[in-house]
Amino acid sequence: MSEEATYFWTKVMADKTRVGLTKAGQDELGSIKFAHLPSVGDQVTAGKTLMSVEAEKAVSDIDSPVSGEIVAVNPQLDQDFESLNSEKEADAWLVDVKEA
């Protein structure tokens, strides 16, 4: 299984794809202390770094599962990264990408 398949879930919405952290990704990384995410307007490429995380078990660059333009970043991540450690996978969303 590829790293991005392990770490991310994707949900296709009307004109974008939401990317989030899977429970398997949460378990493998441990509690996330810091994440460096792209900004709205940034371009991401499938197979290239989407985010860098600092967690209790690892410090990793994690590759994007999709290509396109970042159109939203989870606003909860402005304050802290607790939502990335949520029991509810849907709360652990990272970015919305308008695919190219």
Residue pairs with C-beta under 8 A, 6 or more apart in sequence:
3 62
3 63
4 46
4 47
4 62
4 63
4 64
4 65
5 65
6 22
6 24
6 25
6 28
7 21
7 22
7 24
7 25
7 28
7 29
7 62
8 19
8 20
8 21
8 22
8 25
8 62
8 65
8 94
9 19
9 20
9 21
9 22
9 89
10 17
10 18
10 19
10 20
10 65
10 66
11 17
11 18
11 20
13 96
15 98
16 71
16 72
16 96
16 97
16 98
16 99
17 66
17 68
17 96
17 97
17 99
18 93
18 95
18 96
18 97
19 50
19 64
19 65
19 66
19 93
19 94
19 95
19 96
19 97
20 89
20 90
20 92
20 93
20 94
21 84
21 89
21 92
21 93
21 94
22 89
22 92
23 89
25 62
26 32
26 84
26 85
26 92
28 57
28 58
29 53
29 55
29 56
29 57
29 58
29 60
30 55
30 56
30 57
30 58
31 55
31 56
31 85
32 53
32 54
32 55
32 81
32 84
32 85
33 54
33 55
33 56
33 81
34 53
34 54
34 81
35 51
35 52
35 53
35 54
35 77
35 81
35 84
35 94
36 51
36 52
36 53
37 50
37 51
37 73
37 77
37 94
37 95
38 44
38 50
38 51
38 70
38 73
38 95
39 70
39 73
40 70
40 71
40 72
40 73
41 69
41 70
42 69
42 70
43 67
43 68
43 69
43 70
43 100
44 50
44 64
44 66
44 67
44 68
44 69
44 70
44 95
44 97
45 64
45 67
46 63
46 64
46 65
46 66
46 67
47 63
47 64
48 63
48 64
49 61
49 62
49 63
49 64
50 62
50 63
50 64
50 65
50 94
50 95
51 61
51 62
51 94
52 59
52 60
52 61
52 62
53 59
53 60
53 62
64 97
66 97
66 99
67 97
67 99
67 100
68 97
68 98
68 99
68 100
69 97
69 98
69 100
70 95
70 96
70 97
71 96
71 97
71 98
72 95
72 96
73 94
73 95
74 83
74 93
74 94
74 95
76 82
76 83
76 91
77 83
77 84
77 94
83 91
83 92
83 93
84 92
84 94
85 92
86 92
